[in-house]
């Protein structure tokens, strides 16, 4: 899919509907010429609502909708007839979408479940009609409440992909190839850096009809946390992954150095990422002989589960899935 179709950040202006005015009205029927007040209430203004959809994966549909406006409520009428509510505007968004105040950065809403509804900006309340204000000493109130105004605010919608496993590695580490082999995802694959320009998601089948979601994040380079390369734009997606799977090719000059460099970029971006479970896959083992493979095993990072794989030859993939599943089971255990 073209990279222009993946949008993970939009800024839009939202205006919820104003409430309808209450009615000032008196009964004036043939046999009751001096009937009391019977003004109805105004209708509520329309809400701006975020709704989670598991069928969506991008904010592209909102990219060109810079102004979102809900309907105002209808004014009340005589005969205690309430005005209609303004129609709500429902913005369907992918799971993992966060709404923020663009000035303060405060989180206003977070969508994590399919069908989840959150009122982002409520519509104004409708005003009460004059029927509500009659008293024993004031039998004919000639006033009613106006409707409350709606909210008008700018909001930033930011997508952080929800995945069980996030692939972390330098460009050309083999992340896209691995995802294409273990799932039905078909990311672009080529022999040049930054082939992956957008995150890709794939569902990986496991034993006994189990499965987990893997995300291929665009390649990180040294300095990504300061904005170099493509990494800064997509590092936010790693924040939502339960497990980080570091992918480093077997023919790298110094595997431990590459691992530490990647780790440092994540730490610089968000220190909380250090609390996530980390796994290491040494990819492209088909490119080195057994002697070289034995040597590199002596210089691996400590205290990190390691799998040796070849996506091209499909070597070690079942073992990798076993390690991932075991780690997911532990990570998702209630504390």
WOBELGI-V468830 format. One line per field, one symbol per residue. phi: phi as a letter, one per 20 degrees, with the letter a starting at -180 (. if undefined). psi: psi as a letter, one per 20 degrees, with the letter a starting at -180 (. if undefined). burial: 1 if it has 24 or more other ideal C-beta (glycine too) atoms within 12 Angstrom, else 0. A space follows every 50 residues. Layout:
# WOBELGI-V468830
phi=???
psi=???
burial=???
This chain:
# WOBELGI-V468830
phi=.fffedcdbcccedcfffffffedbcfcdgdcfdfffbfeefefffedce cfcfedcbegfdgddfcdcefffeffcfmlefffffffdddfcffoeddc ffeenffeabdccfnfdcffcfffffffffgfdfcgecfcfdbbeffffe ecbebddcecgebfcdedafgmeofffgffeebefcffcbecfmgedcfc dbeefcflmebbdddeeggecfnffdofmdggfdfffffeefcddedcff effbfffffffffffffffbgfffeffdccdeelffeceffffffffece gemcgccdccffelemffffffffffffgffefff
psi=pqhiiopjpqpqpporqqqqqqpoqqpmrgjmilrapkprqqqqqqqopp pppiiqjqjhiihjmhoppqqqqqqrrrkkpqqqqqpqooopqqpjpppq phghjqphqpoiqpipppogoqqqqqqqrihijqrhinhmpkqrqrqqqa qoqqqppppopoqhpppprrqkijghgghhhiajqmqpprkqqkgoiqqq qqpppaqljrrrpppopqpqrpjhijjqbighhihhhhhiphqpopopqh jqhnggggghggghhgghgohiiiiqppqpporkiiiqrhghghghhilq qqkpppqpqohgilpjhggghggggghggghjpq.
burial=00000111111101111111111111000000000111111111111111 11100111110100000111111111110101111101101111111111 00000001111000000111111111111111110000001001111101 10111111111111111111111111111111101010100001111111 11010100000111111111100110001111111111111111111111 11001101101110110010001001111111111100000010010001 10011111111000111001101110110000000
